[in-house]
């Protein structure tokens, strides 16, 4: 299948630079980029919400040992102090 793509001049010059550096055709580079985009976005659909944020879990500490059990109490207390 053939596909025609319009792109800004900036992309065209960067693509030309990559073709020289990598020794590939423009179409090869565009196919590689399209394949990567498709694979990443199809894989993203199957990722659970937990997997999306798992790298963030446990990366910060509050210093409050029972925050998980009493988070509502601490939140209410903080709101009352701000009022």
C-alpha contacts under 8 A as a table, 3 or more apart, distances in Angstrom:
res1	aa1	res2	aa2	distance
7	X	11	X	6.29
7	X	12	X	6.79
8	X	11	X	5.45
8	X	12	X	6.55
9	X	12	X	4.95
9	X	13	X	6.26
10	X	13	X	5.40
10	X	14	X	6.34
11	X	14	X	5.08
11	X	15	X	5.91
12	X	15	X	5.04
12	X	16	X	6.14
13	X	16	X	5.05
13	X	17	X	6.25
14	X	17	X	5.01
14	X	18	X	6.28
15	X	18	X	5.08
15	X	19	X	6.23
15	X	26	X	6.85
15	X	29	X	7.96
16	X	19	X	5.12
16	X	20	X	6.43
16	X	26	X	7.35
17	X	20	X	5.30
17	X	21	X	6.26
18	X	21	X	5.01
18	X	22	X	5.78
18	X	23	X	7.87
18	X	24	X	7.92
19	X	22	X	5.34
19	X	23	X	5.38
19	X	24	X	5.04
19	X	25	X	5.89
19	X	26	X	6.15
19	X	29	X	7.56
20	X	23	X	5.29
20	X	24	X	7.25
24	X	28	X	6.26
24	X	29	X	6.88
25	X	28	X	5.17
25	X	29	X	6.60
26	X	29	X	5.27
26	X	30	X	6.19
27	X	30	X	5.04
27	X	31	X	6.02
28	X	31	X	5.15
28	X	32	X	6.21
29	X	32	X	5.06
29	X	33	X	6.18
30	X	33	X	5.11
30	X	34	X	6.04
31	X	34	X	5.06
31	X	35	X	6.00
32	X	35	X	5.15
32	X	36	X	6.23
33	X	36	X	5.19
33	X	37	X	6.17
34	X	37	X	5.07
34	X	38	X	6.12
35	X	38	X	5.23
35	X	39	X	6.10
36	X	39	X	5.21
36	X	40	X	6.06
37	X	40	X	5.33
37	X	41	X	6.17
38	X	41	X	5.30
38	X	42	X	6.01
39	X	42	X	5.27
39	X	43	X	5.99
40	X	43	X	5.20
40	X	44	X	6.05
41	X	44	X	4.94
41	X	45	X	6.65
42	X	45	X	5.48
42	X	46	X	7.30
43	X	46	X	5.54
43	X	47	X	6.78
44	X	47	X	5.27
47	X	51	X	6.05
47	X	52	X	6.70
48	X	51	X	5.22
48	X	52	X	6.49
49	X	52	X	5.15
49	X	53	X	6.78
50	X	53	X	5.53
50	X	54	X	5.68
51	X	54	X	5.02
51	X	55	X	7.86
52	X	55	X	7.65
53	X	56	X	5.40
53	X	57	X	6.71
54	X	57	X	5.30
55	X	59	X	7.92
56	X	59	X	5.68
57	X	60	X	7.75
58	X	61	X	7.36
61	X	64	X	7.95
62	X	65	X	7.99
62	X	67	X	7.98
64	X	67	X	5.51
65	X	68	X	7.87
66	X	69	X	5.44
66	X	70	X	6.03
66	X	71	X	7.82
67	X	70	X	5.16
67	X	71	X	4.90
67	X	74	X	7.49
68	X	71	X	5.59
70	X	73	X	5.33
70	X	74	X	6.44
71	X	74	X	5.20
71	X	75	X	6.10
72	X	75	X	5.06
72	X	76	X	6.16
73	X	76	X	5.25
73	X	77	X	6.14
74	X	77	X	5.05
74	X	78	X	6.10
75	X	78	X	5.12
75	X	79	X	6.22
76	X	79	X	5.13
76	X	80	X	6.15
77	X	80	X	5.15
77	X	81	X	6.27
78	X	81	X	5.18
78	X	82	X	6.32
79	X	82	X	5.15
79	X	83	X	6.39
80	X	83	X	5.27
